[in-house]
Amino acid sequence: MGNSVDVKLNKKDRERRDSILNKSLWKVLFAILVPIAMYNFLTFLFGVFDLKIVSMFPNDPKDSVAFFDEIKNAISAFGGGFAAGGAVIVANLYGEGKIDEARKNAGVVLILTTIISVGLILLTVVGVIPLLKLIGFDANIINEGSGYFYIQVATTALTAINVVFIGLEKSKGNTRSIFLLNIAVAVIKVGLTLFVVFVLKLQTLEWVAATTLIAQLVLTIIAIFSMFSKKNIFRINLKDLSFNKRYIKQMFIISIPVIFGKFIMSFGKIIVNLFATMFYGAEVLSALTITYKANLGFGALANSVEEAEMSIISQNVGNKSPKRGFKTVKIGVIYTLIITIVGVIVITLLADPAVKFFISKPTTSDPALWDIYYQKVAMAKTILSYERFSMLTTALIGTFLGGFYGFRMTKISYGINFVRLFIFRIPVLFILYYGFSGITGPNAIGLTMLISNTATALLVGGLFISYYFRHKNTQFQEFLTVDSNGLLIEE
């Protein structure tokens, strides 16, 4: 098998594959993690940049941006989740040395992801805004953000294709190109936004969203050329796509739990936003929005461990090296703790300037306006005092789930996120609101997030440890048996 693999891989791809399967996991995970973390940090900076720009608009529509971004994230979970599941299949085959099968399935992932994403976009455009109006959600937020939302939803179709491309590149360990491409996209996004807002004076949410769409379109064009290039080991050839029912079934089995897990989590944030607004007012929602950005990007950095470990585990499982896969999770947990502990310290030291960066100071000496300003700062800092620790537990949840995903145990995703939302989060919010009237809105929201994330981290961590010892007791035999298609026999 080794010789057939060497013939089909160029030198760089062969070296990357050999490194993932044989070299020091500390170095391998770090090498793959750094470009992904930088990419996610750039994405975080996109959000910070947009939020800062719109806060300069006369009507300061930050709340509309935050609310509709969560809906967009819930929708993008479908395309992104399927792409992630497909990438696990491709990485397994790649690790096993079945390069042709991996390449053929890469094409299937692209086509199915695109179809699913476009279909969901059409349903969303028709149904979401009327539904929000029907349930009586804040009319100002809807009116300010509906146009922005429609453009962002259209962008998710491009993002889905980009996620497939990025997932396939991660599958073979080629994360450096992902980082470089996204630097180019970042330059385009920032340059366009500055030109539109400050040169053309088009200060609307729609134009801010349009610059994101254009930047993503550039990456999509590059991704399509790359995926159809003869130099790409995963080159897509429409004539020989492998619509193997067994593979497609496995893609859906792996992807659907990831999709619904991501959707439930994003949908849960929407629900929490709704209740936070109903219980404590739009000011608390605004403060919560600010804390997501005021964590200085450490959350984005820590959550990158989940993505990095998935590709490593998937390849090693395909190569019948399950012990190496489990060791990857152990190292991933250590990296996660290092990043988040540093993050907690830095956020604690810089909380005041970080929060004030996102809150516009009054332009007059009116005492009433300055009182409102200081109240906003105080609320955001209160929530951030909880959020810095929630960042740590959220990252650990992702690290353990990434381990499960790498081993194809994706079914746990929607179960964990369902418990996280409907047992550990929403009930806690109601208990704090109705049972502890002395707790202020910012404290209630901060406590709700901290309690739900900590409880979920303990749950998923315990489940993964149990999963490891269960397989250790059987000498990992379940991971050493494959069917005629080269897929792991289902447990």
N, C-alpha and C positions, 0 to 999 in steps of 0.2 A: 504493500500500500504506500510506503514511504516514497518509492521511486516514482510511481504514477503521479503522486502529488507534486514531487519536485519538477517533473516535466511540464506540468500545467501551470505552475506558479512562477512568476518572475522572481528575481533575487530579493527585492524588497518585501514582497508578499510572503515569500518563503521564510525570510528572517523574522518577520513579525509573527507569523504563525508558530514558528519554532519557539520564539520567546514566550508567547502566551502559554504554550503547552509544556515548556521545560525549564525556563529560567526562573530566577528568584521572584516569587510572587510579590514581595515588598516592592521590588523595582518595577515589575510589570504593571501592577495596579497603580503605582505612582505615575508611571509614564503615560498610561491611558487616562488616568484621572485628571492630570494637569490641563490638557487641552479641553476636555469636557467641562471642567470647572471654569476655565476662562471663557468658554462659549456661554455657559449659563450665567456667568457674571456679566458678560456683555448684554445678555438678554435682560438681566436685572437692571443694568444701567439704562437700557432702552426705556423701561418702565419709569425709572427715576426721572429721566430726561423728559418724557412725555408729561409726567405728573407736574414737574416743575414748570414746564412751558404752559400747560393749561391753567396752572394756578395764577399765571400772569394775565390771563384773559379777564376782561371786565366782570364777567359773571362767575368766575372761578368755579368751573364745573367739575371739580375733582370727584365729587360723590357720584356723578353720572358715569365717569370713566371707571371708577372702582367697581360699581355695581354691574355694569355691562361687561366688563372684563371677566368677571366671574362666570357670567352666562356663556361668554365666548369660550372660556376654559372648559366648561362642562361639555360644550358641543365638540370642541377639538379633541376631547378625550376619546371619541369614537375612532376618528382616523388615526390619532396618535397611538391609541391602545392596540389597534389592529396591526399597525406598523411594527410596534414593539414585539408583539407576539410572533409576527412573521420573521422578524430578525432573529428571534431565538431559534426557530426552525433552521434558518439559513446558517446560523453560527454552529449549531449542532452538526449539520452536514459538512460544513467547512472543517470543523475540528476533527471529524471522522475521516476526512480526506476525499469525500465525494464532491469534488469541485463542480462537475457538470450539473449534478442535481441541485447543488446550492445556487448555481447561477440561474437555472431554470425557475427555481422557486422565488428567486429575487424578483423576477419579472412578474410573477403572479401576485406577489405582495404589492407591487406598485400599482397594478391594474385594479385589484380589488379595493385597495385603500382609496384610490381616486374615485371609484364608483360610489363607495360608501360615503365618502366625505361630501361629494356633490349632492347626493340624495338627501343627506341630513341638512345641508345648507338650505335647500329648497323648502324643506319642511319647517325649518327654523324661521326663515324670512316670512313665511305665511302665518305662523302661529304664535311666536313669542310675544310681540308687542300687544296684540289683541288680548292675550291671556293676562298680561300684567295690568292692562287697563280694566279687565273684567274683575280681577281680585282687588282692585282699588289701590294699587301701589302709587306712591308719590308721583303726581302728575308732572311736577317740575323736572324730576330726574328723568322721566320717560321722554318728555319733550326735548330736553337738552341733549339726551344721549342716543335717541333712536337712529338718527342718520349715521352717527359714529359706529353704532352697533352693527348696522347692515354692512358697512364697509369692512369692519373687523371680521364679520362672519364670512364674507367673501374671501378674506385673507386666509381663513383656516383651510380652504381647499389647497392653496399654495403651500401652506405650512405642512399639511399632511404629506404632500409629495416630498418636501424637504426633510421631513422626519424619516421617511423611508430611506432616502439617500444617506442621511446621517447614520441611521441604524445599520445600514449595510456596510458603511465605512468603519463603524465601530466593530462590526462583526469580524472584520479582518484586522482590527487593531490600528487602523489608519486614522488616528484622531488629530494628527497635526494638520492635515489639509482642512479638516472641519474648522479648526481654530482660525486658520489663515483666511478661509472664505468668509467667515463671520466677521472678521475685522473689516474686510472689504464692504460687507453688507452694512456694518455699523457706520462706516464712513458715509455711505450713501444715505442711510436713514437720517443721521444727524445733519448732514449737509443740506438735504432736501427740506427737512423741517425748519432749519434756521432760515433758509431762503424763502420758504413759503410764508412763515410767520412774521419775520422781521424785514424782509425785502419787499415781498408782495403784499404784506399786511393782511393776509387772509387768516385771521385769528378765530378759527372755528374748529370744533372737534372733528368735523368731517375731513378737513384738510390734514390734520394731524394723523388721522387714520389712513388717509390716502398715501402719505409718505411711507408708512409701514408696509402697505400693500405693494408699493413699487419696489421697496427694498427686498421684500420676500420674493417678488417676481424675478428679480435679478438672480437670486440664489436658485430659484426653481429652474430657470433657463440653464444655468451652469450644471445643476443636478441632472437634468435630462440629457444634456450633451455627454456628461460623464458616464451616466448609466448605460448609454447606447454606444460608448466608445469601445473600439476593439482592444484598446490597451487595458481596459478594466476587466479584472478577473470575473466580476459579476455582470459582465456585459449582457444586456437584455436583447434577445433576438426573438421578435414576435413570432417567427416561424416555428420555433421549437420550445415554446413555453410548456412547462410541465404542469398541466391541469390534472395532476394525479389526485383522485378523490381522497385517498388516504392522507396526503399532505395537506390538502385544503381543509379536511375535517380536523386535522391536528392544529392547523392555524386558527381555526375558529374556537376549538376547545381551549387553546392557550390564550387567545386574544380576548374572547368575550368576558371572562372574569376580570382581566386587566381593564378593559373598557368600562365595565360597570363599576369597578372599584374606583377608577379615576372620576367617573361621572358622579357617583354618589358623593365623593369628597367635595367636588366643585359645587354640586347641587346643595350640599350641606352648608357650604359657605354662603350661598345665596339665601338659604333659609335663615341662617344666623344673622345675616345682614338685614333681612326683613324684620325679624323679631327684635334685633338691636334697635332698629329705627322705630318700631312700634312701642317698645318698652321705654327706651331712653332718649329717643330723638335722633335727628339726622346728625347732630354734632358728634355723637359717640361713633356713628358710622364713619364720619370723616376722620376722627382720631384713630380709629382702627385701621383705616386705609393708610394713614401716614406711618403707622408702626410697621406695616408690611415692608415699607421702603426704608424706614429708619434703622433697620437691622444691619445696614451697611453692606448688604450682600453676602453676609456669612451664611445665611440660610441657603442661598443659591449654591454657594461653594460646597457646603456639607451635603446637600441633596444630590450632588454630582456623583457621590460614591455609589449610589444605587445603580446609576446608568453604567458606570465603569465596570462594576463587578459582574453585571449581567452577561456581557459579551465574553468575559474571561471564563465564567462558570459554564456557559453554554458550550463553548469550544471544548473545554476539558471534559464535560459530560459526554460530548460526542466522541471524544478521544478515549472514553472509558477510564477517566481519571477522577472519580467522584471525590476522593479524599482531598485532592487539590482544589476542587470546587468549594468544599466546606472550609478549607483553610483560607480561601479568598474572602469569605464572609468574616472570619475572625479578624483578618487584617483590615478589612473594610470598617469594622466596628471601631478599631483602634484609630484609624485615620479620621473617622467621623467624630470621635471624642476629642481628638486633638484640635480639629478645626472649630468645633462648637465651643469648647472651653476657651480657646483664644477669643472667639467671637463674643462670648458672654463678658469677658474682661474688657474688651475694646468698647462694646456697646455701653457698658456701665460707665466707662470713663467719658464717652463722647455722646451720651444720651441727649444732653441739652442742645448742643449745636446741631445734632442730627435731626432732632424734631423741629427746631426753629427754621431749618433750611427749607422745610416744606410749608411753612405757615407764613403768609405774607404779613408784614408789619403794617399797621395803619399809616396812611400818608399824612394824617393830621394829628394834632395834639388832643383831640377829643378824648376825654377820660373814659367815656362809655366804650369807645372802639378799642382802646387799649385794655380795658377790663375783659372784653370778649377775646382779644388776642391772648392774654395771659391764661384765660380759662381753657382755650384750645390747646395751648402748650402744656398745661398741667394735665389735661385729660390724656393727651397722646403719651406723655412721659409715664403716666400711671399704667396705661396698657402696655407700654414698652417694657416696664419693669417686670411684667409677667412674660411678655412675648420673647424676651431674650432666653429664658429657660425653656419655653415651648419650642423654640428653634432647635434646641438640643434634642429633645424627645422626638420631634417630628423627623429630624434627620435619622435617628436610630430606627424609627418605623420604616423609613425608606430603605435603609441598609438591610434590614432583615427581610423585607418584602422583595428587594432585589435578589437576595439569596434564593428565596422561594421561586421567583420567576426564572432564574437561571436553571433551576432543577425542574422547570415546567410545572411547578406546583402553583399555578396562577389562580386556581379556584379559591384560594384563601383570601385573595384580594378584596372581592366584594363583601365577603363575610367580615373581614377586619374593619373595612371602612363603614359597613352598615352598623356594626357595634359602636364604632367610634362616633358616629353621628347620632344614632337613635337611642343609644344607651348612655354613652359617656358625655355627650355634648348638649343636645337639645334639652333633655330632662334636667341636667345641671343648670342650664340657663333659666329654666322655668322655676326650679327650686330656689335659686338665688333671688329671682325677681319677686316671687310670691311669698317665700318663706323668710327672707332676710331683707326687709325693707330698708334697713340701715346701711346696706352696702350700696355704694354709688354705682352709676352706670359703668364708668371705666373699670372699676374694680371687678364688677360682676362679669363683664366681657373678658377681661384678662384672666380671671380665675377659671372661667368656663373653658377657655382655650387650653390653659395649663393643665387642668384636671383631666380633660378628655385626651390630650396628647400623651400625658404621662401614663395614664391607665392603659392606653392603647399600646404604647411602647413596651410596657411590662408584659402585656398579653402576647404580642407578636414575638417578642424576644423569648418568652417561655415556650411558645409553640415551636419556634425554630430549634431551640436547644433539644426539645423532645424529639423533633424530627431527625436531628442529627444522631442522637443516641439510639433511636429505633433502627436506623440503617447501619449504624456501627455494630450493633449486636448481630446483624445478619451478614457482616463483612461486605456490605454495599453491593450484594449480589443483584439487587433490582436494577442497578445502573449498568450492569455488565451484560444484560440480555437485550437484544434488539430483534425486531421482526424482519420480514423479507425486504421491507423498504428502508431498513436502516434506522428505524425509529425505535425509541425505547418502548418496551412492553409496558402498557399502563398497569399501575398497581391496582 
